[in-house]
């Protein structure tokens, strides 16, 4: 049984988060570290929508963090997303669900006037520039690829971490919107944006690095703000972030963009030129590391080459589904039948070759069992790489499913991403988060 299938059956599924705080005048001195709950939550895509220039994803597992916002504090649940900038909350004057945030109950809540420079900050999250409402407050609209939208005012308030608080954090207080799934929409309060943009949560906090580690064995995991200086942690291997100074229509300059240089299946490197992995003159074809996306998506020609090579190496080992019209989540069309309770056979590993580092994907991370779908005595398992062309995007996206049991460090100060293989459940134990 793979990790995410366990998520469908085990309740509650709790990750523990370690927040290491640097000296900061905005933070209380009562505690130098604060533990927060970070959960793997089953939600539908409308709950974590993305701008049209980002990947529109259909997955039902997201990483969420529970925080307290306002004065007095109100509990909120936010999706952790390294692919978005603006954090936002569902704001309701009369909350209809426990997940809503009521700004009228917070004495530290401050709406941002449209005359503020914050209202004119450029971010790709806004497909329409913020405007002035009738009260001369900064009004923002976020529209998404699934035709859903949220809108409301930009505002600031205090975000609490245990005994500490960060006042004046800018976010979107969204009080109206349209959703294709309002029931699922009520399961989270909003989204916490963690990319490199000036309005992102990590940028406003002022930390130079953050890391996370997602377990593939059980529900334990770590999210760390600050540097990871632990004697038991393997030295990280780093790959530089790709910087493009010239604005390009399809290139997200504040994403965690790395350079994919090749893919190897077992000992066979896909026979493709390196140029196919590089962004073109429009910026299309960048490779983004994204905690807000579950699986990994590749441009069509690369996906087809990987699909063919994996099929060739697993011929006689895996039984193809042989249903041409079945495409899992709109982009994953390589699926197999695996006997219920029999486990997966040995599979060839897939290595993503980045500049300076490789990410090895093997075993259960390669196949995902489609929940509730059977064929006779078999379950349906799909290859955990998808075709981004089928989703209408021009990018490579490395999702969090393939980041399991990897210590993933996002180093804003040195413009790089580091990784090292680690047992994330053991890392949590060493940090005293689980016993």
C-alpha positions in Angstrom: 0.0 0.0 0.0 1.5 3.3 -1.1 1.8 6.4 1.1 -1.1 8.3 -0.4 -3.4 5.3 -0.3 -2.6 5.1 3.4 -3.8 8.7 3.6 -7.2 7.6 2.3 -7.6 5.1 5.2 -5.8 6.5 8.2 -7.4 9.3 10.3 -6.0 11.6 11.4 -2.9 12.1 9.3 -0.7 14.5 11.1 2.7 15.8 10.2 4.5 17.7 12.9 6.3 20.9 12.0 9.4 22.4 13.6 9.7 26.2 13.2 13.1 27.5 14.2 13.0 31.2 14.7 15.9 33.6 14.2 16.2 36.6 16.4 13.5 39.0 15.2 12.1 42.1 17.0 8.6 41.1 15.9 8.9 37.7 17.6 8.4 36.9 21.2 11.5 35.8 23.1 9.6 33.2 25.1 10.5 30.4 22.7 13.2 29.8 20.2 11.3 27.0 18.4 7.6 26.3 17.9 5.9 23.1 16.8 2.9 23.4 14.5 0.7 20.7 13.0 1.1 20.1 9.3 -1.4 17.7 7.8 -1.8 15.8 4.6 -5.4 16.6 3.8 -7.8 15.1 1.2 -9.2 18.0 -0.7 -10.3 18.7 -4.3 -8.5 21.0 -6.6 -11.0 24.0 -6.3 -9.8 24.4 -2.7 -6.3 25.1 -3.9 -6.8 26.9 -7.3 -3.9 28.2 -9.3 -3.5 31.1 -11.7 -4.0 30.2 -15.4 -0.3 30.4 -16.1 0.3 27.8 -13.4 -0.5 24.1 -13.5 -4.2 23.3 -13.1 -4.1 20.1 -11.1 -6.8 17.6 -10.1 -5.2 15.8 -7.2 -6.9 15.3 -3.9 -4.0 15.3 -1.4 -2.5 18.6 -0.2 -0.1 19.6 2.6 -1.8 21.9 5.0 -0.5 23.9 8.0 -2.6 25.1 10.9 -1.9 28.6 12.1 -3.6 31.2 14.3 -4.4 34.6 12.8 -5.7 37.8 14.3 -6.2 39.3 17.8 -7.6 37.4 19.5 -6.2 34.4 17.5 -8.5 32.5 15.2 -7.4 29.0 14.0 -7.0 28.7 10.2 -5.9 25.9 7.9 -3.8 26.8 4.9 -2.4 24.8 2.0 1.4 25.0 1.8 2.3 26.0 -1.7 5.8 26.8 -3.0 4.2 27.5 -6.4 2.1 30.6 -5.4 3.0 34.0 -4.0 0.0 35.6 -2.3 -1.4 33.9 0.8 -5.1 34.2 1.3 -7.9 33.3 3.6 -11.6 32.8 3.2 -13.0 35.7 5.1 -16.7 35.8 6.2 -18.4 38.4 8.2 -20.6 35.6 9.6 -18.6 32.4 9.2 -20.6 29.5 8.0 -17.9 27.0 8.5 -15.2 26.6 11.1 -12.6 27.2 8.4 -13.6 30.8 7.7 -11.7 33.8 9.1 -13.8 36.7 10.6 -11.8 39.9 10.2 -14.3 41.9 12.3 -13.3 39.9 15.3 -9.6 40.8 15.0 -8.4 44.1 16.5 -5.1 43.8 14.6 -6.8 43.4 11.1 -6.0 46.2 8.7 -7.4 46.5 5.2 -4.9 47.9 2.7 -6.0 51.1 0.9 -5.7 51.2 -2.8 -3.3 54.1 -2.4 -0.8 51.8 -0.7 2.3 50.7 -2.7 1.4 47.2 -1.7 -1.7 47.4 -3.9 0.4 48.0 -6.9 3.0 45.3 -6.2 3.4 43.2 -9.4 2.6 39.5 -8.9 1.7 36.8 -11.5 -1.0 35.7 -9.1 -3.2 38.6 -10.2 -4.5 38.1 -13.7 -6.4 41.4 -13.2 -4.6 44.3 -11.5 -6.0 45.2 -8.1 -8.4 48.0 -8.1 -10.2 50.4 -5.7 -13.5 49.4 -4.2 -16.2 51.7 -3.0 -14.4 52.2 0.3 -11.1 53.0 -1.5 -9.6 49.7 -0.3 -7.4 47.4 -2.4 -9.7 45.0 -4.2 -8.2 41.8 -5.8 -9.6 39.1 -8.0 -8.0 35.7 -8.5 -9.4 33.7 -11.4 -8.5 30.1 -12.1 -8.3 27.6 -14.9 -11.3 25.7 -13.7 -13.5 28.8 -14.0 -13.5 29.3 -10.2 -12.5 32.5 -8.6 -12.0 34.3 -5.3 -12.0 38.0 -4.6 -11.8 40.4 -1.7 -9.4 42.9 -0.1 -5.7 42.8 0.5 -5.1 43.2 4.2 -2.6 42.6 7.0 -2.9 40.9 10.3 -0.8 39.1 12.9 0.0 35.4 12.2 0.8 33.5 15.4 3.3 30.7 16.0 2.9 29.4 19.5 4.0 32.2 21.8 5.3 34.2 18.9 3.6 36.5 16.4 4.4 38.2 13.1 2.4 41.4 12.9 1.5 43.1 9.6 1.6 40.0 7.4 0.0 40.9 4.0 -2.6 38.4 2.6 -5.8 38.3 0.6 -9.0 38.4 2.7 -11.3 36.8 0.1 -15.0 37.2 1.0 -16.7 36.2 -2.3 -16.0 33.7 -5.0 -17.3 30.9 -7.2 -16.3 27.3 -6.8 -17.1 24.1 -8.6 -17.1 22.3 -5.3 -18.2 24.4 -2.3 -18.3 21.4 0.0 -14.6 20.7 -0.5 -13.9 24.4 -0.5 -14.9 24.5 3.2 -12.2 22.1 4.3 -9.4 24.7 4.3 -9.3 28.4 5.1 -7.0 29.3 2.3 -3.5 29.0 0.9 0.0 30.0 2.2 2.2 31.2 -0.7 5.9 30.3 -0.4 7.5 31.3 -3.6 10.2 34.0 -4.0 7.9 36.9 -4.6 7.9 39.9 -2.3 4.4 39.2 -1.0 5.0 35.5 -0.3 4.9 34.3 3.3 8.6 33.3 3.5 9.7 36.6 2.0 7.6 38.6 4.5 8.9 36.5 7.3 12.5 37.3 6.3 14.0 33.8 6.6 16.8 33.0 4.2 15.9 29.3 4.0 13.2 26.8 4.7 13.0 23.0 4.4 10.5 20.2 4.5 10.6 16.5 4.6 7.6 14.3 3.7 7.5 10.7 4.9 6.6 7.9 2.6 6.3 5.4 5.4 3.9 7.0 7.9 2.4 10.3 8.8 5.5 11.9 10.3 7.3 14.8 8.7 9.1 18.1 9.2 8.7 21.7 8.0 11.6 23.9 9.1 11.9 27.7 8.8 15.6 28.6 9.0 18.8 26.6 8.4 19.0 22.9 8.9 22.2 22.3 10.9 21.8 18.7 12.1 24.7 16.3 12.5 22.6 13.4 11.4 21.4 15.0 8.2 23.4 14.0 5.1 25.2 16.8 3.3 22.8 18.4 0.8 23.5 18.4 -2.9 22.5 21.7 -4.5 21.2 22.8 -7.9 21.1 26.5 -8.7 17.9 28.4 -9.3 17.5 29.5 -12.9 17.4 33.3 -13.2 16.0 35.1 -16.2 16.1 38.9 -15.9 14.1 39.7 -19.0 10.3 39.3 -18.5 9.0 36.5 -20.7 5.3 35.7 -21.1 5.5 32.0 -20.0 8.3 32.2 -17.4 7.5 32.6 -13.7 10.5 34.5 -12.4 9.6 33.9 -8.7 9.1 30.2 -8.9 11.7 27.7 -7.7 13.0 27.0 -11.2 15.8 24.5 -11.6 17.4 23.1 -14.7 16.4 19.5 -15.7 19.1 18.1 -17.9 18.0 14.5 -18.5 16.0 11.5 -17.3 17.4 8.0 -16.8 15.4 4.8 -16.5 17.5 2.3 -14.7 20.7 2.5 -16.7 19.2 4.1 -19.8 19.2 7.8 -20.4 16.3 9.0 -22.6 17.8 9.8 -26.1 16.7 13.4 -26.1 18.8 16.6 -26.6 19.4 18.7 -23.5 17.8 21.6 -25.3 14.4 20.0 -24.9 14.5 20.6 -21.2 15.5 24.3 -21.4 13.0 27.2 -21.5 12.5 28.6 -25.0 12.5 32.2 -26.1 9.0 32.7 -24.6 10.0 31.2 -21.3 7.9 28.0 -21.9 9.6 24.8 -20.6 10.8 25.9 -17.2 11.1 23.2 -14.5 9.5 24.2 -11.2 9.7 22.5 -7.8 6.2 22.7 -6.4 4.8 21.5 -3.0 1.3 22.5 -4.2 1.2 19.9 -6.9 1.0 16.2 -6.1 2.5 14.4 -9.1 5.2 15.3 -11.7 4.3 16.6 -15.1 6.6 16.7 -18.2 6.2 18.3 -21.6 4.7 16.0 -24.2 7.9 14.7 -26.1 9.7 14.0 -22.8 6.7 12.3 -21.3 6.2 10.1 -24.3 9.9 9.1 -24.3 9.7 8.3 -20.6 6.4 6.4 -20.9 7.8 4.3 -23.8 11.1 3.4 -22.0 9.3 2.6 -18.7 6.8 0.4 -20.6 9.7 -1.4 -22.4 11.6 -2.1 -19.2 8.5 -3.3 -17.3 7.2 -5.5 -20.1 6.3 -8.9 -18.6 6.6 -7.4 -15.1 3.6 -5.1 -15.1 0.2 -5.9 -16.7 -1.0 -2.9 -18.8 -4.5 -1.7 -18.1 -5.3 -1.7 -21.9 -8.1 0.9 -21.7 -7.1 3.6 -24.2 -9.8 6.0 -23.1 -8.8 6.0 -19.4 -6.6 8.9 -18.4 -6.1 9.4 -14.7 -6.5 13.1 -13.6 -6.5 14.2 -17.2 -2.8 13.8 -17.8 -1.7 10.3 -16.7 -2.4 7.6 -19.3 0.1 4.9 -18.4 -1.8 2.6 -16.0 -1.5 -1.0 -15.0 -3.4 -3.8 -13.2 -1.8 -5.1 -10.0 -3.3 -7.9 -7.9 -5.0 -6.7 -4.8 -2.8 -7.4 -1.8 0.1 -8.7 -3.9 2.3 -5.7 -3.7 4.4 -4.2 -6.4 7.1 -6.2 -8.2 10.7 -4.8 -8.5 10.6 -1.8 -10.8 13.3 0.2 -12.7 14.1 3.5 -11.0 13.6 6.8 -12.7 16.3 9.4 -12.0 15.6 13.1 -12.7 19.0 14.6 -13.6 19.3 18.2 -12.5 22.3 20.5 -12.8 24.6 19.2 -10.0 22.2 16.7 -8.4 19.9 13.8 -9.2 16.5 12.8 -7.7 16.0 9.1 -7.7 12.4 7.9 -7.8 11.8 4.2 -7.1 9.4 1.6 -5.8 6.0 2.8 -4.6 6.7 6.4 -5.6 6.5 5.2 -9.3 2.9 3.9 -9.2 -0.2 5.4 -7.5 -3.2 3.2 -6.8 -6.3 4.9 -8.1 -8.6 5.0 -5.1 -11.7 2.8 -5.3 -10.9 1.5 -8.8 -10.7 -2.3 -9.4 -10.7 -4.6 -12.4 -11.7 -8.0 -11.2 -9.2 -9.0 -8.5 -6.8 -6.3 -9.6 -6.3 -2.7 -8.5 -5.5 0.0 -11.0 -2.1 1.7 -10.6 -1.0 4.6 -12.7 2.5 5.9 -13.5 3.1 9.0 -11.3 4.4 11.1 -14.2 1.9 13.0 -16.4 1.8 14.8 -19.7 1.6 18.6 -19.0 0.5 19.1 -22.7 -2.8 17.5 -21.8 -3.3 20.1 -19.1 -2.5 23.0 -21.4 0.6 24.1 -19.6 4.1 24.7 -21.0 6.3 23.7 -18.0 7.9 20.8 -16.2 6.5 20.5 -12.6 8.1 18.4 -9.9 5.3 17.5 -7.4 5.5 16.6 -3.7 4.8 12.8 -4.3 8.3 12.5 -5.8 9.8 14.5 -2.9 8.9 11.9 -0.3 11.8 10.9 1.9 13.9 13.8 0.6 15.1 16.7 2.7 14.2 19.6 0.4 15.8 22.9 1.2 14.8 26.1 -0.5 17.7 28.6 -0.1 16.5 32.1 -1.0 19.8 33.7 0.1 22.0 31.7 -2.2 19.4 31.0 -4.9 19.5 27.3 -4.9 17.6 24.2 -4.0 19.2 21.4 -2.0 18.2 17.8 -1.4 19.4 14.7 0.3 17.7 11.3 0.8 16.6 10.8 4.3 14.0 8.8 6.3 11.6 11.5 7.1 9.9 9.5 9.9 13.3 9.0 11.6 14.1 12.7 11.1 11.0 13.6 13.0 12.0 11.2 15.8 15.5 12.7 16.0 13.9 16.2 16.3 11.7 14.9 19.1 8.5 15.4 17.1 7.3 11.8 17.4 8.1 9.0 19.8 
